[in-house]
Amino acid sequence: MVTYVLDSSAILRYLDGEAGSDRVSEIIKDHLAGRCEAVICSLHWGEIAGQTCKQRGTKAMELVLSRLSAFGVQVVAADADRAVRAALIKFKTAVPYVDAFGVELTAESRERVLVTADFDFKAASRDVKIEFLPKK
């Protein structure tokens, strides 16, 4: 079964109804139906919280995180080993460090696909499967 690794840009596109939101919605619906799995790195989870709080306030942030949690999307912690692997990915590909956690999480299995609207990930596309959402 395919596992989709959603980064913060994909979730934020979904929340804002921007380009690619329909694809993220489809992934979430398939996840809820048991046809795929959806995961997110805790660092990207934090970026979602920060952006939502900045744009809409604390109450909106809490509501968004609560609803995303209700979807059953697994939030994967960034432990010491994962942090080192992400640092090596950053070194090898020059993707931003937080984004390297998404690449690292995707690299765990050939059945994983990173879903993003962030084209900084292009440098990692040789190493993992990446589905880029359309540009705005």
Secondary structure, 3 states (H helix, E strand, C coil): CCEEEECHHHHHHHHHCCCCHHHHHHHHHHHHCCCCEEEEEHHHHHHHHHHHHHHHCHHHHHHHHHHHHHCCCEEECCCHHHHHHHHHHHHHHCCCHHHHHHHHHHCCCCCEEEEECCHHHHHHCCCCEEEECCCC
